[in-house]
Amino acid sequence: MRRTYIAAKYIVVGLVMTCLFACSSPSVTQYANEKPNLDLSEYFNGTIDAYGIFTDRSGHVQKRFTVLMVAKWSVVDGKKTGVLDESFEYSDGTKQKRIWTLTETSPGKFIGRADDVVGDAIGESAGNALNWSYTLALPVDGTIYHVQFDDWMYLLTPKVMINKAKMSKFGIDLGEVTLSFYKR
């Protein structure tokens, strides 16, 4: 009985610590004065090449990949709407397609949708940064896992953007995706 109490105590402390660390994440508004200014409809318009890796929680590279993205924006029902057609090619030869539809709901606020995104991706931009939060239906060995992404993009030059996305499940860190984008 005593061991159960001690184990429960450690679980509660762990959950509290996880919540405290989650609450201490940066806010996109802290980048409001950073340049160059990120305009999603400007940067994600045309053809973009991306190069990335997925690292597990111990930092080991598990996958390498490239992405060819073709993006186009228009005005739909009075709102800026972008379609980002992404073609992934992984180092093991597998290929994947994801088509995002992004809608600017108000200045600097976005909703994103894709077939493998559960619900809406919620995005906010300020200055040179963009932060997305979403749940991805991730296939692994024939099983679909719903994993959360805390996705940060930083515009470095008018043509180069860096993307770091932390992936977690039940608040437990699973790994990180790192991408560099180059706009043609």
TINU-629673 format. One record per residue: x, y, z of N, C-alpha, C in turn. Coordinates in steps of 0.001 Angstrom, whole numbers, plus 524288, in hexadecimal, padded with zeros to 5 digits. Example, Ala and Ser with C-alpha at 12.3 -4.5 7.8 and 13.67 -1.06 7.14 Angstrom:
833867E9C681E788300C7EE6C81E78833907F31C81E78
832327F73681BA8835667FBDC81BE4832648001E81EBE
END
This chain:
803327FB5B8000080000800008000080361804E980000
80793804CB8030C80B16809448035880D9E80A5A7FE0F
80F24806357FB3481187806DF7F60A80DB5809657F238
808C4807E77F276804CB80A2F7EF138044780FFD7F02B
8044D8116F7F52E803F7816F37F6AC808A8819F87F497
80D51817D87F52E8121481A7A7F35F8120181AF97ED6B
81071816D57EAB2810288170A7E4F980C3B81B2B7E339
807AF81B567E5C6803B181F337E46B805B8824B87E562
8089F825627E99D80ADB82A7E7EAEA80E9D82C4A7E69E
811F6828BA7E4BA815A582A147E08E812D382B4F7DB6E
80EA4828827DA5D80B9D829977D5A28093382F047D5EC
806F88305E7DA6480493835897DB11808B6839D87DA8D
80D35839187DD0A8116F83CF67DCA38132B83D7B7D6F5
813A58391B7D42F8152A839337CEAF8114583C247CB54
80C3683B4A7CC4F8083083E057C9568084D843E47CA69
80901845577CF568095784AE97D0B580E0C84D697CE06
8128384AC27CE1C8173784CDA7CB918166084D677C5B1
813D28498F7C343812B2849D67BDAC80F5284E947BC7C
80B5084F767BFB0807E8853FC7BEE180AE7859157BF83
80E4A859597C36D8115C85E197C43B814F085F2D7BFA4
8179185B207BDA381B0785BDB7B924817E685D4A7B44C
8134785AFF7B3A18100885C337AF1C80E4B861E77AF3D
80D48863E37B3E780B8B8694D7B46A80FF086D2B7B376
814C586B637B38B8192186EFB7B2FE81B0B86F6A7AD5E
8181B86D5A7A98D819D286DAB7A4258198D8734F7A23C
81CBA8748A79E4381CE3879F979C6A817C387B8B799CA
816DD8808C799A58125A882C2796F8814328850A791CC
8110C8847A78DB881294886897889E8132088C7D788C7
8106588F0B78C52810A1894C778C938160D896CA78E10
81942893817909581E8A8954E791F3821E88962D78D16
82022894657887F823098951B7839B820D7899927804C
81D3289C827826C81A688A08E77F7581E048A48377CD6
8227B8A5BC77F24825FE8A9A477CE282A578A74F7798E
82A5A8A222778F182E7789F87775E482D798A02B7700C
831A98A0BE76D2E831738A1617677C8347E89CFB764E7
8336C89B967601F82F4989DC575CD2829EC89BF175EAC
8260689F1075D77820B489DD875F0E81EA28994075BDC
81C5A8956975E7881A27890D675BD88148A891E775A3B
813A3891D07552C80E628920E752F180D7E88CB875078
80A2A88984752DB809608842B750F8807CA883F974B41
804418876A749AE8025F887497444A80692888FD74071
80A8688BA57425680EE388D2873EEE81305888DD73EC8
81497886F27435F818BD882FF74371816D787DCF74121
8125687BEE742EA81041876FC740F880CE8877F873C26
80F74879F57381580CF087AED73312810F3879AB72EE0
80FD2875D372B9A813968741B727B5815E186EDF72948
81ABC86DF4727BD81D4E868ED728C4821548698C72D15
8211686606730DB824A98661573555826F8860A0735E4
82C0C8605A736B282EB685B74737D782FD985B4A73DA6
82F5B856A773FF98308E8561174589833C2851217465B
837218515D74A5683AA284D0E74BA283A3B84C3A7517D
8392E847537531E8383384690758A683A088416D75ADC
839CC841407601483B1083C89763068370D83BF276766
836478370F7690083355835F076DBD837238337977187
8379E835C47763283AF08339377A428377E8318B77EA4
838F782D07780CE8360382AF37853A8375E82E0A78A24
834F982CB078E7A835B982FDA7933A83B3E82FA479560
83E6482BDA793A0843DD82BBC795578476982EA379181
84520830D878D5484824833FE789AC84A418310B784F8
8490E82C117847584AEC828FE780018477D829FF77B35
849EF82AE1776B88470882BA3771E184491826777704F
83F618267176FED83C7D821C176E6783AE2821D2768B2
839E18267F766A48384B827107612B83A7682C1E75EF7
83BE282BDB759FF83D528307E756FB8395E830E27528B
83837835AF750DE8345B8364474CB1834F483B77749E8
832AA83BA27453F832448407F7424A82C808416F7412E
82B388465974050825D3847C373F20825E084B9A73A92
8229184A93736C28218C84E517329781C1B85072733A7
81BCE855927346B816D38580B735B58156185BE473160
8108985B6B72F8C80E6D85F2872BD1809D7861C772E8F
80A21866F972F1580650869D47323A803D686E3B72F13
7FEE386F207303A7FC008734072D7B7F7E38757A73128
7F73D87A92731037F36A87D3B7344A7EF4787FE3730EF
7EA9E8804D7332C7E65E8831B730A57E2E388553734F4
7DEE98881F733667DB2388A1F737327D61C8870273683
7D47C8847073AC97CFBF8814773ABB7CC2C8835E73F08
7C76E884CC73D987C3A488704741587C5FB88B9074460
7C91988EC7741BB7CB62893667441F7D01B8926274792
7D1FA88D75747BB7D67488C2374B057DADA889F2747B0
7DFBB88B547492B7E44488915746827E47C88346747A5
7E4D98802A7437B7E51487A807440D7E98187866740B2
7ECC88752F743147F12F872EB740497F0CC86D0674001
7F28F86ADD73BA17F2E98653A73B017F8AA863ED73A5F
7FAB3860B573DF48002E85F0773DE18003F8593973C97
80209857F6737F48023A8529573617807C48508F73708
8085684D1873AE780D7A84B2C73C8780E548459273AAB
812D684497738288146783F597368A8195F83DF37397F
818F683A1673D0381D5A8385F7404182004833B373DB4
8252F8338D73E1F8281F82EEB73CA082C0382DCB740FA
82B868291E7434E82EBA8279E747C983394824A074607
83781824917496483C7C822077482883BE881C2B74738
837B4819CA74934836D38143074843833D98132D7432E
832D08175E7402E83031816D573B2682A528178473B4F
827FE817BF73FFC822568187574045820E381E1373EEB
81C1081EA573D1881A1A823CC73B8D814F5824D573E61
813D6829D273F1C80F1982B65741D480D3E8308873F89
808258315D73FA4805CC8362673DB4802888388B74209
802EC83DA7742A97FF8E84075746597FDF88458C743B3
7F8F4846A4743D37F70D84B95741A27F47984EA774607
7F6E085308747497F4DA8568574B4C7F14F85A96748C7
7ED2985C0074B7E7EA108609874A357EA708643874EE5
7ECA6868D674E057ED6386CAF752337E9AC871357515A
7E734872F4755817E3A587768755357E52F87B5975957
7E5E888034757A57E70B8846C75B617E1DB8863675DA9
7E11188546762B97DC1B88699765457DBF988C417671F
7E08E88E66768437E13A893E77699D7E70E894F7768FC
7E8BB899E8769087EE4B89AE7768257F1CC897CB76BE8
7F54489494769AA7F8EA8918176CC67F6AE88C8B76F27
7F1C988B4D76E187EF398869C770427ED6C8832676BB7
7EE8487E0C76C407ED6F87A6F767FB7EB0F8755B769FB
7E812872EB766857E63C86D937674F7E85686A72762BA
7EA6D865D5763F27EC658626075FE37E99E85D2B76017
7E8C785AE575B857E64A855BF75B327E936852687573B
7E99C84D637586C7EBCD84982754DE7E9518444C75637
7E9658409E7528B7E6CA83B97753657E8CA838AC7582A
7EDD78391D759607EFFC8363B75DD47F07E83987762C1
7EE2183E26762B97EDF984176767637E8A4840BB769F3
7E8AE83F8E76F017E3E083EA1771F07E1CC843EA773C4
7DD3C84569771D77DB1B84A88773287DE0284EC57703A
7DE588535C7729C7E0F3857D37702F7E660858A777273
7E9F685A3776F1E7EEFD85C3D770E67EE1A8620877202
7EFF6863D87766F7EF4A8694C777F67F49486BFC7779B
7F4CF8702D774877F9B8872E9773B87F95D878A477513
7FDD087AB1776CF7FE3888045777FF803998821E7765B
803C5886AA773CF808CC888CA772238098E88E4577450
80E8388F9D774F78100B894E777697815BE8959877500
816FF89A15772D481C6289B107712F81E268970176D45
8227B8945576E788248E8906576ADD822F588AD876C50
81F6D88A2F7700A81E39884F877221818868836B77154
817CD87E487711D812A587BEB770D6812A18773377469
80E79876937777980DE28720577AD9808CD86F467797C
8093D86A2E77851804B5866DB7774B80420862F677BB8
7FF54861C277D2A7FE2285D86780D37FA1685A1377E3B
7FB41854F577E017F7938516877B807F8A284BCA77D19
7F4D68487277BDF7F54C842D877CC17F58F8402C77778
7F98083CF5776C67FA5283A23771E17F91A83464772A2
7F6428321176EE77F54182C6B76EDF7F9F6829EE76C2E
7FD7E827C676F4C80281825DA76D668027181FE676CE3
8032481DE6768118034B818367676A808AD81603768DD
808B58120776C3980D8E80F5E76DBC80C718097F76DD3
80F08806AD76A6280E87800F476A2B808D87FF1E76A26
8059E80195766E6800357FFE3766587FC6E801FD76A5E
7FE4C8051676E167FAF1807667721A7FB2580D5177198
7F6B480FE27726A7F6738159A772397F6A2817B2777CC
7FA6E81B22778CE7FAEA81DB577DE77F9B88237E77D3C
7F6BE825A4780DF7F5B182B41780DD7F9D582DD97844C
7FD32830EC781C98017B8337F7848C800EC83966783F8
8029483C277880880221841D4788158072E8444B78615
80682848837831680AEA84B7C7811280AC38510878322
80F3C852D9784F181025858587863F8142B85A167823A
8126985CBD77E398154985DA477965816BE8636D778F5
81BD886488778C281DC3869E877871820B886AC377358
81F7A86F147709D822268709076BD28245C8760576C87
8293C876BC76A9582BE087BC476B0B82E0587D54765B7
82C43881C4763AE82E33883C575EB6833778866575FA3
8378A8846B75D0083CCB8868975DB083E2288A8E75991
83CB288973754B483D6088D10750508385F88C9B74D14
837A888FEF74930832E988F67746048325688A0774360
8369788703742FD8365C881EC740688371D87D3F74413
8391487E1A748D283A7D879C774C4F83753879FA75157
8351787568752BE83233874E37579D833F986FDD75A58
8345C8701575F8B835A586B89762C0830BF869F4765B9
82FE6864D17662782B4C862B6768C582D0685EA676CC4
82B3A85F45771A582C2A85B67775C7826E6859F57780F
825C5854E77780F820BA8531D77A12821A284ED577E19
81FB484FB6782D38200484BBF786EE81B2E8485178694
81C1984335786F0817E783F66786958175583CBB78BE1
8126B83C4878DC281185839DB792DB80C69836C2792CD
80BEF8336A796BC8072783064797938065F8302C79D76
801BE831BC79F478008B831FA7A4E38048B835527A7D2
80697839627A54480A6783CD67A7B880FE783AAA7A7E4
810B5836047A5A4815ED833997A5A18188B834C37A06C
81D37836D47A0AD820388383179C088218E8334B798E8
820288334C793DD8215982EE57906C825EF8300578CD1
826C2834FB78B9E82AF5836677881382A0083BBF785B7
82D1983CE4781B082CDF8420B77F5082DCA841B47797A
82AE0844D27769082BA684561770F682E5F84AA477016
8328F84A9476D108355C84F5A76BB58357E84FBE765CA
833F485440763C2833A68551D75E1B8362185A5475CBC
8387885A8375831839FF85F84755F38371C8601D750C9
834A3864977501D831AB865CB74B5A834E186982747FE
83493868BF742E48370886C6473F458331486DAB73B07
8319F872A673AAF82DDF87465736C3830BB87588731B5
82EFA8731572D858316E873F07285D830498795072642
END
